Amino acid sequence: MAQRQPPTRAAGVRAQAAGHASLRRANLALVLRHLRDEGSCSRSDIADATGLHRATVSSLMAELLDRGLVREVGIEHVGAVGRPRRAVALDGSHVGILGTEINVDYVAVYGTDLGGRVLVERRVGFDAMGMGPDRSLKELGRVAKDAIDDLVRAGASPAGIGVAVPGLVDVARGHVAFAPNLGWRDLPLAERLRSEIGDVRAPVMVDNDANLAALAEYTGGVAAGTADMVYLTGEVGVGGGIVVGGRLLRGADGFSGEVGHLPVDPTGSRCGCGRTGCWETKVGLATLVRAVTPELAYELGTAPMPDPEERVADIARGLALGDPRMLSAVAEVGRWLGLGGSILVNLFNPRVIVLGGYFAKLAERLIPPAQAELERLVIAGPAARCRFLASGLGFGAASRGAASMVVDQVINDPAAIGLAPVAAPTNLAGR
């Protein structure tokens, strides 16, 4: 048997260089993450907070400034004496971030720069349920390309595209395993969308819509920073994003959170997933629309719903006028919301359940019966201390979460971002 040869000096040098590059990348990410979470601060503050040597922080900061990912924002004076400190803050105005969502009856986009400046936000009505995956991906590609054009016009080149989908997603591959309300199975969405957007060189990441909406809520919503929470989408279908101990709960294969398909009524209606009596057949928007406007004869899986926000606005107006049919239907949804919520509380013991989508729009009427039913059914009773809260992010939560996913990717590997473009010299004559 041939003896293993000792590593050459050149191989050892390459390994050392690779190790140094990996460590520097991790330290760049550590500094950027601190600035994102804490806001502007001095190099000395960053060194104290991260445990890095001050000379290391200065070197890292020089690179981040060259890449345009941070900017100097002024002088901090600490105490009556001592040297003033120059503060820095997260920038990245040339780094475009695009979050998208494709759902049963709309496509949404939310584009920012790395610093969080909103550059594009829109939602387009589209019958994804009826059009099938091919035409749906063409529409998603069209809307995404228009949004990318808006980013580029604002001086931000796209660094990544996040996609939110209502279904089971293999995140590592960017595949939709099963989206019951869309009728999709085994769809390589990331690969197909890259083909649709053509020459835009930006990675595409895909995740479940409820997971991404929960991420948006956890980072900047009504329950921001709450370590144990559940987010409910409140769309035609109902999904859940579950945060436990400050981390998104994904499960062994990344398929957790399909709470809309909890079986709650064995004698109930047939669900879009093919089963009977799922929770979303009791609390999904399609159910409420059928109850309050039976003349529409809307059936999930057979026809696109009229614009969901318009339908919810109609219902809200009817509630304000005291329409008895609407009041009764919403109260019934609230009771089923509390029943399903009690199952989640018994399983995960969250501190809050955040209601998104149409739930948030009708929260004033939904939460009282939901909270009462939850407290009646939760095994721990008042000791569980869980309450329903209405999201302030509306139907755009998932696309915002998709953008947050891209931001995390950029911050985790800032060395992948090229140097910032050099601004043209400004003619100061006449000023």
DRENDO-1510 file (C-alpha; in Angstrom, 1 decimal, always signed):
<recs>
REC; n; res; u; v; w
REC; 1; MET; +0.0; +0.0; +0.0 .
REC; 2; ALA; +1.4; +3.4; -0.9 .
REC; 3; GLN; +2.4; +5.6; +2.0 .
REC; 4; ARG; +0.6; +8.9; +2.5 .
REC; 5; GLN; +2.9; +11.7; +1.5 .
REC; 6; PRO; +3.4; +14.6; +4.0 .
REC; 7; PRO; +1.7; +17.8; +2.9 .
REC; 8; THR; +3.8; +20.1; +0.9 .
REC; 9; ARG; +4.8; +23.6; +2.1 .
REC; 10; ALA; +2.6; +25.1; -0.6 .
REC; 11; ALA; -0.4; +23.1; +0.6 .
REC; 12; GLY; +0.2; +24.2; +4.1 .
REC; 13; VAL; +0.4; +27.9; +3.1 .
REC; 14; ARG; -2.9; +27.5; +1.1 .
REC; 15; ALA; -4.6; +26.0; +4.1 .
REC; 16; GLN; -3.4; +28.7; +6.4 .
REC; 17; ALA; -4.6; +31.4; +3.9 .
REC; 18; ALA; -8.0; +29.7; +3.6 .
REC; 19; GLY; -8.2; +29.6; +7.4 .
REC; 20; HIS; -7.3; +33.3; +7.6 .
REC; 21; ALA; -9.9; +34.2; +4.9 .
REC; 22; SER; -12.6; +32.2; +6.7 .
REC; 23; LEU; -11.8; +33.9; +10.0 .
REC; 24; ARG; -11.8; +37.4; +8.5 .
REC; 25; ARG; -15.2; +36.7; +6.8 .
REC; 26; ALA; -16.6; +35.6; +10.1 .
REC; 27; ASN; -15.3; +38.7; +11.8 .
REC; 28; LEU; -16.6; +41.0; +9.1 .
REC; 29; ALA; -20.1; +39.4; +9.6 .
REC; 30; LEU; -19.8; +39.8; +13.4 .
REC; 31; VAL; -19.1; +43.5; +13.0 .
REC; 32; LEU; -22.0; +44.0; +10.5 .
REC; 33; ARG; -24.4; +42.1; +12.6 .
REC; 34; HIS; -23.5; +44.2; +15.7 .
REC; 35; LEU; -24.2; +47.4; +13.7 .
REC; 36; ARG; -27.5; +46.0; +12.3 .
REC; 37; ASP; -28.7; +45.1; +15.8 .
REC; 38; GLU; -27.3; +48.1; +17.8 .
REC; 39; GLY; -27.3; +51.0; +15.4 .
REC; 40; SER; -24.4; +53.5; +15.0 .
REC; 41; CYS; -21.5; +53.2; +17.4 .
REC; 42; SER; -17.7; +53.8; +17.5 .
REC; 43; ARG; -14.9; +51.3; +16.7 .
REC; 44; SER; -14.0; +51.2; +20.4 .
REC; 45; ASP; -17.6; +50.2; +21.3 .
REC; 46; ILE; -17.6; +47.5; +18.6 .
REC; 47; ALA; -14.3; +46.1; +19.9 .
REC; 48; ASP; -15.7; +46.1; +23.5 .
REC; 49; ALA; -18.9; +44.4; +22.5 .
REC; 50; THR; -17.4; +41.8; +20.1 .
REC; 51; GLY; -14.2; +41.0; +22.0 .
REC; 52; LEU; -12.1; +41.7; +18.9 .
REC; 53; HIS; -8.8; +43.6; +19.2 .
REC; 54; ARG; -9.2; +47.3; +18.4 .
REC; 55; ALA; -6.6; +47.1; +15.6 .
REC; 56; THR; -8.6; +44.2; +14.1 .
REC; 57; VAL; -11.8; +46.3; +14.2 .
REC; 58; SER; -10.0; +49.1; +12.5 .
REC; 59; SER; -8.8; +46.8; +9.7 .
REC; 60; LEU; -12.2; +45.3; +9.3 .
REC; 61; MET; -13.9; +48.7; +9.3 .
REC; 62; ALA; -11.5; +49.9; +6.5 .
REC; 63; GLU; -12.7; +47.0; +4.3 .
REC; 64; LEU; -16.3; +47.5; +5.1 .
REC; 65; LEU; -16.0; +51.2; +4.2 .
REC; 66; ASP; -14.3; +50.2; +0.9 .
REC; 67; ARG; -17.2; +47.9; +0.2 .
REC; 68; GLY; -19.7; +50.6; +1.0 .
REC; 69; LEU; -21.4; +48.5; +3.7 .
REC; 70; VAL; -20.9; +51.0; +6.5 .
REC; 71; ARG; -20.5; +54.7; +6.6 .
REC; 72; GLU; -19.1; +57.2; +9.1 .
REC; 73; VAL; -21.9; +59.2; +10.7 .
REC; 74; GLY; -20.3; +61.8; +13.0 .
REC; 75; ILE; -18.3; +62.2; +16.2 .
REC; 76; GLU; -19.3; +60.8; +19.6 .
REC; 77; HIS; -18.0; +62.7; +22.6 .
REC; 78; VAL; -17.6; +60.4; +25.7 .
REC; 79; GLY; -17.3; +62.2; +29.0 .
REC; 80; ALA; -15.9; +65.7; +29.6 .
REC; 81; VAL; -12.4; +64.7; +28.6 .
REC; 82; GLY; -10.9; +62.2; +26.2 .
REC; 83; ARG; -10.5; +61.7; +22.5 .
REC; 84; PRO; -13.7; +62.1; +20.4 .
REC; 85; ARG; -14.8; +58.8; +18.7 .
REC; 86; ARG; -15.9; +58.6; +15.1 .
REC; 87; ALA; -19.2; +56.7; +14.9 .
REC; 88; VAL; -20.1; +54.3; +12.1 .
REC; 89; ALA; -23.4; +52.8; +10.9 .
REC; 90; LEU; -24.7; +50.2; +8.5 .
REC; 91; ASP; -25.0; +51.5; +5.0 .
REC; 92; GLY; -25.1; +49.4; +1.8 .
REC; 93; SER; -27.1; +51.9; -0.2 .
REC; 94; HIS; -25.7; +50.3; -3.4 .
REC; 95; VAL; -26.7; +46.8; -2.2 .
REC; 96; GLY; -30.2; +45.8; -3.4 .
REC; 97; ILE; -32.4; +43.4; -1.4 .
REC; 98; LEU; -35.5; +41.9; -3.0 .
REC; 99; GLY; -38.2; +39.9; -1.2 .
REC; 100; THR; -41.0; +38.4; -3.1 .
REC; 101; GLU; -44.1; +36.4; -2.4 .
REC; 102; ILE; -46.4; +34.3; -4.6 .
REC; 103; ASN; -49.7; +33.3; -3.0 .
REC; 104; VAL; -53.0; +31.9; -4.1 .
REC; 105; ASP; -54.3; +35.2; -5.6 .
REC; 106; TYR; -51.4; +37.7; -5.7 .
REC; 107; VAL; -47.7; +38.3; -6.2 .
REC; 108; ALA; -45.9; +40.8; -3.9 .
REC; 109; VAL; -42.5; +42.4; -3.9 .
REC; 110; TYR; -40.6; +44.4; -1.3 .
REC; 111; GLY; -37.2; +45.9; -2.2 .
REC; 112; THR; -34.8; +47.8; +0.0 .
REC; 113; ASP; -31.1; +48.5; +0.2 .
REC; 114; LEU; -29.0; +46.9; +2.9 .
REC; 115; GLY; -29.6; +49.8; +5.3 .
REC; 116; GLY; -33.4; +49.2; +5.1 .
REC; 117; ARG; -34.4; +52.1; +2.8 .
REC; 118; VAL; -37.6; +50.9; +1.1 .
REC; 119; LEU; -37.2; +51.3; -2.7 .
REC; 120; VAL; -40.1; +49.4; -4.1 .
REC; 121; GLU; -43.2; +47.8; -2.6 .
REC; 122; ARG; -46.2; +46.5; -4.5 .
REC; 123; ARG; -48.8; +43.7; -4.7 .
REC; 124; VAL; -50.3; +42.5; -8.0 .
REC; 125; GLY; -53.5; +40.5; -8.1 .
REC; 126; PHE; -52.9; +37.2; -9.9 .
REC; 127; ASP; -54.7; +33.8; -10.0 .
REC; 128; ALA; -51.7; +31.6; -9.2 .
REC; 129; MET; -54.0; +28.8; -8.1 .
REC; 130; GLY; -55.7; +28.7; -11.5 .
REC; 131; MET; -52.8; +29.5; -13.8 .
REC; 132; GLY; -50.5; +26.6; -12.8 .
REC; 133; PRO; -46.8; +26.7; -12.0 .
REC; 134; ASP; -45.5; +27.7; -15.5 .
REC; 135; ARG; -47.5; +30.8; -16.0 .
REC; 136; SER; -47.2; +31.7; -12.3 .
REC; 137; LEU; -43.4; +31.6; -12.5 .
REC; 138; LYS; -43.5; +33.8; -15.6 .
REC; 139; GLU; -45.6; +36.3; -13.7 .
REC; 140; LEU; -43.4; +36.1; -10.7 .
REC; 141; GLY; -40.4; +36.6; -12.9 .
REC; 142; ARG; -42.0; +39.6; -14.7 .
REC; 143; VAL; -42.9; +41.3; -11.4 .
REC; 144; ALA; -39.4; +40.6; -9.9 .
REC; 145; LYS; -37.7; +42.0; -13.0 .
REC; 146; ASP; -39.7; +45.2; -12.8 .
REC; 147; ALA; -38.8; +45.5; -9.1 .
REC; 148; ILE; -35.1; +44.9; -9.9 .
REC; 149; ASP; -35.2; +47.7; -12.5 .
REC; 150; ASP; -36.6; +50.0; -9.7 .
REC; 151; LEU; -33.7; +48.9; -7.5 .
REC; 152; VAL; -31.1; +49.6; -10.2 .
REC; 153; ARG; -32.6; +53.0; -10.9 .
REC; 154; ALA; -32.2; +53.8; -7.2 .
REC; 155; GLY; -28.5; +52.8; -7.5 .
REC; 156; ALA; -28.8; +49.4; -5.8 .
REC; 157; SER; -27.7; +46.3; -7.6 .
REC; 158; PRO; -29.5; +43.2; -6.4 .
REC; 159; ALA; -27.5; +41.0; -4.0 .
REC; 160; GLY; -30.2; +38.4; -3.6 .
REC; 161; ILE; -33.8; +37.5; -4.2 .
REC; 162; GLY; -35.9; +35.8; -1.5 .
REC; 163; VAL; -39.2; +34.1; -2.4 .
REC; 164; ALA; -42.0; +33.2; +0.0 .
REC; 165; VAL; -44.4; +30.4; -0.9 .
REC; 166; PRO; -47.4; +28.9; +0.9 .
REC; 167; GLY; -46.2; +25.3; +1.2 .
REC; 168; LEU; -43.6; +22.8; +2.1 .
REC; 169; VAL; -40.1; +24.0; +1.0 .
REC; 170; ASP; -36.8; +22.3; +0.7 .
REC; 171; VAL; -34.8; +25.4; +1.6 .
REC; 172; ALA; -31.4; +24.0; +0.8 .
REC; 173; ARG; -32.4; +23.2; -2.8 .
REC; 174; GLY; -35.0; +26.0; -3.3 .
REC; 175; HIS; -37.6; +23.4; -4.2 .
REC; 176; VAL; -41.3; +23.5; -3.4 .
REC; 177; ALA; -42.1; +20.0; -2.2 .
REC; 178; PHE; -45.9; +20.6; -1.9 .
REC; 179; ALA; -48.0; +23.7; -2.0 .
REC; 180; PRO; -51.6; +22.4; -1.5 .
REC; 181; ASN; -53.5; +25.6; -2.2 .
REC; 182; LEU; -51.5; +26.2; -5.3 .
REC; 183; GLY; -51.5; +22.6; -6.5 .
REC; 184; TRP; -47.7; +22.5; -6.9 .
REC; 185; ARG; -45.5; +19.5; -6.3 .
REC; 186; ASP; -41.7; +19.0; -6.6 .
REC; 187; LEU; -41.2; +22.4; -8.3 .
REC; 188; PRO; -37.6; +23.6; -8.6 .
REC; 189; LEU; -38.7; +27.2; -8.0 .
REC; 190; ALA; -35.2; +28.8; -7.4 .
REC; 191; GLU; -33.8; +27.3; -10.6 .
REC; 192; ARG; -36.9; +28.2; -12.6 .
REC; 193; LEU; -37.0; +31.8; -11.3 .
REC; 194; ARG; -33.3; +32.3; -12.1 .
REC; 195; SER; -34.2; +31.3; -15.7 .
REC; 196; GLU; -37.1; +33.7; -15.8 .
REC; 197; ILE; -35.1; +36.8; -14.6 .
REC; 198; GLY; -32.4; +36.1; -17.1 .
REC; 199; ASP; -29.1; +37.9; -16.8 .
REC; 200; VAL; -29.6; +39.2; -13.2 .
REC; 201; ARG; -26.8; +37.6; -11.3 .
REC; 202; ALA; -28.3; +37.2; -7.8 .
REC; 203; PRO; -28.9; +34.1; -5.8 .
REC; 204; VAL; -32.5; +33.0; -5.3 .
REC; 205; MET; -33.6; +31.7; -1.9 .
REC; 206; VAL; -37.0; +30.1; -1.2 .
REC; 207; ASP; -38.8; +29.5; +2.1 .
REC; 208; ASN; -42.3; +29.0; +3.5 .
REC; 209; ASP; -44.4; +32.2; +3.6 .
REC; 210; ALA; -45.3; +31.8; +7.3 .
REC; 211; ASN; -41.7; +31.2; +8.3 .
REC; 212; LEU; -40.6; +34.3; +6.6 .
REC; 213; ALA; -43.5; +36.4; +8.0 .
REC; 214; ALA; -42.6; +35.1; +11.5 .
REC; 215; LEU; -39.0; +36.3; +10.8 .
REC; 216; ALA; -40.3; +39.7; +9.8 .
REC; 217; GLU; -42.4; +39.9; +12.9 .
REC; 218; TYR; -39.6; +38.8; +15.2 .
REC; 219; THR; -37.1; +41.3; +13.8 .
REC; 220; GLY; -39.4; +44.3; +13.4 .
REC; 221; GLY; -43.0; +43.7; +14.1 .
REC; 222; VAL; -45.5; +44.0; +16.9 .
REC; 223; ALA; -43.8; +41.2; +18.9 .
REC; 224; ALA; -40.2; +42.1; +17.9 .
REC; 225; GLY; -37.7; +40.2; +20.1 .
REC; 226; THR; -40.3; +37.9; +21.7 .
REC; 227; ALA; -38.3; +34.7; +22.1 .
REC; 228; ASP; -41.4; +32.4; +22.0 .
REC; 229; MET; -44.1; +33.3; +19.5 .
REC; 230; VAL; -46.3; +31.9; +16.8 .
REC; 231; TYR; -47.3; +33.9; +13.6 .
REC; 232; LEU; -50.4; +32.9; +11.7 .
REC; 233; THR; -50.6; +34.0; +8.1 .
REC; 234; GLY; -54.4; +34.7; +7.8 .
REC; 235; GLU; -54.7; +34.2; +4.0 .
REC; 236; VAL; -56.9; +32.0; +1.9 .
REC; 237; GLY; -54.8; +29.2; +3.5 .
REC; 238; VAL; -53.4; +29.4; +7.0 .
REC; 239; GLY; -49.8; +28.8; +7.8 .
REC; 240; GLY; -47.8; +29.2; +11.0 .
REC; 241; GLY; -44.3; +30.4; +11.7 .
REC; 242; ILE; -43.1; +29.2; +15.1 .
REC; 243; VAL; -40.2; +30.8; +17.0 .
REC; 244; VAL; -38.9; +28.9; +20.1 .
REC; 245; GLY; -36.1; +30.4; +22.2 .
REC; 246; GLY; -35.5; +33.1; +19.6 .
REC; 247; ARG; -35.0; +30.6; +16.8 .
REC; 248; LEU; -37.3; +29.6; +13.9 .
REC; 249; LEU; -38.5; +26.0; +14.4 .
REC; 250; ARG; -38.1; +24.2; +11.1 .
REC; 251; GLY; -38.2; +20.5; +12.1 .
REC; 252; ALA; -36.1; +17.6; +10.7 .
REC; 253; ASP; -36.9; +18.4; +7.0 .
REC; 254; GLY; -37.9; +22.0; +7.3 .
REC; 255; PHE; -41.6; +21.3; +6.9 .
REC; 256; SER; -42.9; +22.4; +10.3 .
REC; 257; GLY; -45.5; +25.2; +10.6 .
REC; 258; GLU; -48.3; +23.6; +8.5 .
REC; 259; VAL; -50.7; +24.5; +11.3 .
REC; 260; GLY; -53.6; +25.2; +8.9 .
REC; 261; HIS; -53.8; +21.4; +8.3 .
REC; 262; LEU; -54.3; +20.5; +12.0 .
REC; 263; PRO; -57.4; +18.2; +11.9 .
REC; 264; VAL; -60.0; +20.0; +14.1 .
REC; 265; ASP; -63.3; +18.7; +12.8 .
REC; 266; PRO; -63.6; +15.1; +11.4 .
REC; 267; THR; -67.0; +15.9; +10.0 .
REC; 268; GLY; -66.0; +19.3; +8.5 .
REC; 269; SER; -65.4; +20.5; +4.9 .
REC; 270; ARG; -62.9; +19.1; +2.5 .
REC; 271; CYS; -59.6; +21.1; +2.5 .
REC; 272; GLY; -57.4; +22.1; -0.5 .
REC; 273; CYS; -54.9; +19.5; +0.7 .
REC; 274; GLY; -57.4; +16.7; +0.1 .
REC; 275; ARG; -58.1; +16.0; +3.8 .
REC; 276; THR; -61.3; +16.8; +5.8 .
REC; 277; GLY; -61.8; +19.2; +8.6 .
REC; 278; CYS; -58.4; +21.1; +8.6 .
REC; 279; TRP; -58.2; +24.2; +10.7 .
REC; 280; GLU; -57.9; +26.5; +7.7 .
REC; 281; THR; -61.4; +25.2; +6.5 .
REC; 282; LYS; -62.7; +26.9; +9.7 .
REC; 283; VAL; -60.6; +30.1; +9.8 .
REC; 284; GLY; -59.2; +30.7; +6.3 .
REC; 285; LEU; -60.4; +33.8; +4.4 .
REC; 286; ALA; -62.2; +31.6; +1.8 .
REC; 287; THR; -64.4; +30.3; +4.6 .
REC; 288; LEU; -65.3; +33.7; +5.9 .
REC; 289; VAL; -66.0; +35.1; +2.4 .
REC; 290; ARG; -68.4; +32.2; +1.7 .
REC; 291; ALA; -70.2; +32.7; +5.0 .
REC; 292; VAL; -70.8; +36.5; +4.5 .
REC; 293; THR; -71.2; +36.6; +0.8 .
REC; 294; PRO; -72.6; +33.2; -0.3 .
REC; 295; GLU; -73.8; +34.7; -3.6 .
REC; 296; LEU; -70.1; +34.7; -4.8 .
REC; 297; ALA; -70.2; +30.9; -4.5 .
REC; 298; TYR; -66.4; +31.0; -4.0 .
REC; 299; GLU; -64.8; +27.6; -3.6 .
REC; 300; LEU; -61.1; +27.1; -2.9 .
REC; 301; GLY; -59.5; +25.4; -5.8 .
REC; 302; THR; -62.1; +26.3; -8.4 .
REC; 303; ALA; -61.9; +30.1; -8.8 .
REC; 304; PRO; -59.7; +33.1; -7.9 .
REC; 305; MET; -61.0; +35.2; -5.0 .
REC; 306; PRO; -61.6; +38.8; -5.7 .
REC; 307; ASP; -58.8; +41.0; -4.3 .
REC; 308; PRO; -58.5; +39.7; -0.7 .
REC; 309; GLU; -57.9; +43.2; +0.8 .
REC; 310; GLU; -61.0; +44.5; -0.9 .
REC; 311; ARG; -63.1; +41.6; +0.4 .
REC; 312; VAL; -61.7; +42.2; +3.9 .
REC; 313; ALA; -62.5; +45.9; +3.6 .
REC; 314; ASP; -66.1; +45.0; +2.6 .
REC; 315; ILE; -66.4; +42.8; +5.7 .
REC; 316; ALA; -65.0; +45.5; +8.0 .
REC; 317; ARG; -67.5; +48.0; +6.7 .
REC; 318; GLY; -70.3; +45.5; +7.3 .
REC; 319; LEU; -69.1; +44.9; +10.8 .
REC; 320; ALA; -69.0; +48.6; +11.5 .
REC; 321; LEU; -72.6; +48.9; +10.3 .
REC; 322; GLY; -73.7; +46.0; +12.6 .
REC; 323; ASP; -74.5; +43.5; +9.8 .
REC; 324; PRO; -75.8; +40.5; +11.8 .
REC; 325; ARG; -74.6; +37.9; +9.3 .
REC; 326; MET; -71.1; +39.3; +9.3 .
REC; 327; LEU; -70.9; +39.7; +13.0 .
REC; 328; SER; -72.0; +36.0; +13.5 .
REC; 329; ALA; -69.5; +34.7; +10.9 .
REC; 330; VAL; -66.6; +36.6; +12.3 .
REC; 331; ALA; -67.4; +35.5; +15.9 .
REC; 332; GLU; -67.5; +31.9; +14.7 .
REC; 333; VAL; -64.1; +32.3; +13.0 .
REC; 334; GLY; -62.8; +33.8; +16.2 .
REC; 335; ARG; -63.9; +30.8; +18.3 .
REC; 336; TRP; -62.2; +28.4; +15.9 .
REC; 337; LEU; -59.2; +30.6; +16.0 .
REC; 338; GLY; -59.1; +30.2; +19.7 .
REC; 339; LEU; -59.5; +26.4; +19.5 .
REC; 340; GLY; -56.6; +26.0; +17.1 .
REC; 341; GLY; -54.6; +28.5; +19.1 .
REC; 342; SER; -55.1; +26.4; +22.2 .
REC; 343; ILE; -53.5; +23.4; +20.5 .
REC; 344; LEU; -50.4; +25.5; +19.6 .
REC; 345; VAL; -50.2; +26.9; +23.2 .
REC; 346; ASN; -50.4; +23.4; +24.6 .
REC; 347; LEU; -47.6; +22.3; +22.3 .
REC; 348; PHE; -45.2; +25.2; +22.2 .
REC; 349; ASN; -46.1; +27.5; +25.2 .
REC; 350; PRO; -45.6; +30.8; +23.2 .
REC; 351; ARG; -46.0; +34.1; +24.9 .
REC; 352; VAL; -47.9; +35.6; +21.9 .
REC; 353; ILE; -49.8; +34.5; +18.8 .
REC; 354; VAL; -49.4; +37.2; +16.2 .
REC; 355; LEU; -52.3; +37.4; +13.7 .
REC; 356; GLY; -51.3; +38.4; +10.2 .
REC; 357; GLY; -53.2; +38.9; +6.9 .
REC; 358; TYR; -56.9; +39.3; +7.2 .
REC; 359; PHE; -56.9; +38.2; +10.9 .
REC; 360; ALA; -55.0; +41.5; +11.7 .
REC; 361; LYS; -57.5; +43.6; +9.7 .
REC; 362; LEU; -60.5; +42.2; +11.6 .
REC; 363; ALA; -58.6; +41.7; +14.9 .
REC; 364; GLU; -60.9; +44.0; +16.9 .
REC; 365; ARG; -63.8; +41.5; +16.3 .
REC; 366; LEU; -61.7; +38.3; +16.1 .
REC; 367; ILE; -59.5; +38.5; +19.2 .
REC; 368; PRO; -62.2; +38.7; +22.0 .
REC; 369; PRO; -63.8; +35.3; +21.1 .
REC; 370; ALA; -60.5; +33.8; +20.2 .
REC; 371; GLN; -58.9; +34.8; +23.5 .
REC; 372; ALA; -61.8; +33.6; +25.5 .
REC; 373; GLU; -61.8; +30.2; +23.7 .
REC; 374; LEU; -58.0; +29.8; +24.1 .
REC; 375; GLU; -58.1; +30.5; +27.8 .
REC; 376; ARG; -61.0; +28.0; +28.2 .
REC; 377; LEU; -59.1; +25.2; +26.4 .
REC; 378; VAL; -55.4; +25.7; +27.3 .
REC; 379; ILE; -54.5; +23.1; +29.9 .
REC; 380; ALA; -52.3; +25.6; +31.9 .
REC; 381; GLY; -55.2; +28.1; +32.0 .
REC; 382; PRO; -54.2; +31.7; +32.9 .
REC; 383; ALA; -50.6; +30.4; +33.8 .
REC; 384; ALA; -49.9; +30.0; +30.1 .
REC; 385; ARG; -50.0; +33.9; +29.8 .
REC; 386; CYS; -50.4; +33.8; +26.0 .
REC; 387; ARG; -52.3; +36.5; +24.1 .
REC; 388; PHE; -53.3; +37.2; +20.6 .
REC; 389; LEU; -51.8; +40.3; +18.9 .
REC; 390; ALA; -52.6; +41.9; +15.6 .
REC; 391; SER; -49.7; +42.3; +13.2 .
REC; 392; GLY; -49.0; +45.7; +11.8 .
REC; 393; LEU; -47.3; +44.4; +8.6 .
REC; 394; GLY; -50.5; +43.4; +6.9 .
REC; 395; PHE; -50.4; +41.2; +3.8 .
REC; 396; GLY; -46.8; +42.2; +3.1 .
REC; 397; ALA; -45.2; +40.4; +6.0 .
REC; 398; ALA; -44.0; +37.4; +4.0 .
REC; 399; SER; -42.3; +39.5; +1.3 .
REC; 400; ARG; -40.6; +41.6; +4.0 .
REC; 401; GLY; -39.4; +38.4; +5.7 .
REC; 402; ALA; -38.1; +37.2; +2.3 .
REC; 403; ALA; -36.1; +40.4; +2.1 .
REC; 404; SER; -34.8; +39.8; +5.7 .
REC; 405; MET; -33.6; +36.4; +4.6 .
REC; 406; VAL; -31.5; +38.0; +1.9 .
REC; 407; VAL; -30.1; +40.6; +4.4 .
REC; 408; ASP; -29.0; +37.8; +6.6 .
REC; 409; GLN; -27.2; +36.1; +3.7 .
REC; 410; VAL; -25.4; +39.3; +2.8 .
REC; 411; ILE; -24.4; +40.0; +6.4 .
REC; 412; ASN; -23.2; +36.4; +6.9 .
REC; 413; ASP; -20.8; +36.8; +3.9 .
REC; 414; PRO; -20.0; +40.5; +3.3 .
REC; 415; ALA; -16.9; +39.6; +1.4 .
REC; 416; ALA; -19.1; +38.4; -1.5 .
REC; 417; ILE; -20.2; +42.1; -2.0 .
REC; 418; GLY; -17.9; +43.9; -4.4 .
REC; 419; LEU; -16.3; +47.3; -3.7 .
REC; 420; ALA; -18.7; +50.2; -3.7 .
REC; 421; PRO; -18.9; +52.3; -6.9 .
REC; 422; VAL; -16.9; +55.5; -6.8 .
REC; 423; ALA; -19.1; +58.5; -6.9 .
REC; 424; ALA; -18.5; +61.0; -9.6 .
REC; 425; PRO; -16.8; +64.2; -8.4 .
REC; 426; THR; -19.3; +66.9; -7.5 .
REC; 427; ASN; -18.9; +70.3; -9.2 .
REC; 428; LEU; -19.0; +72.7; -6.3 .
REC; 429; ALA; -18.8; +75.8; -8.4 .
REC; 430; GLY; -21.4; +78.4; -7.8 .
REC; 431; ARG; -22.3; +77.0; -4.3 .
</recs>
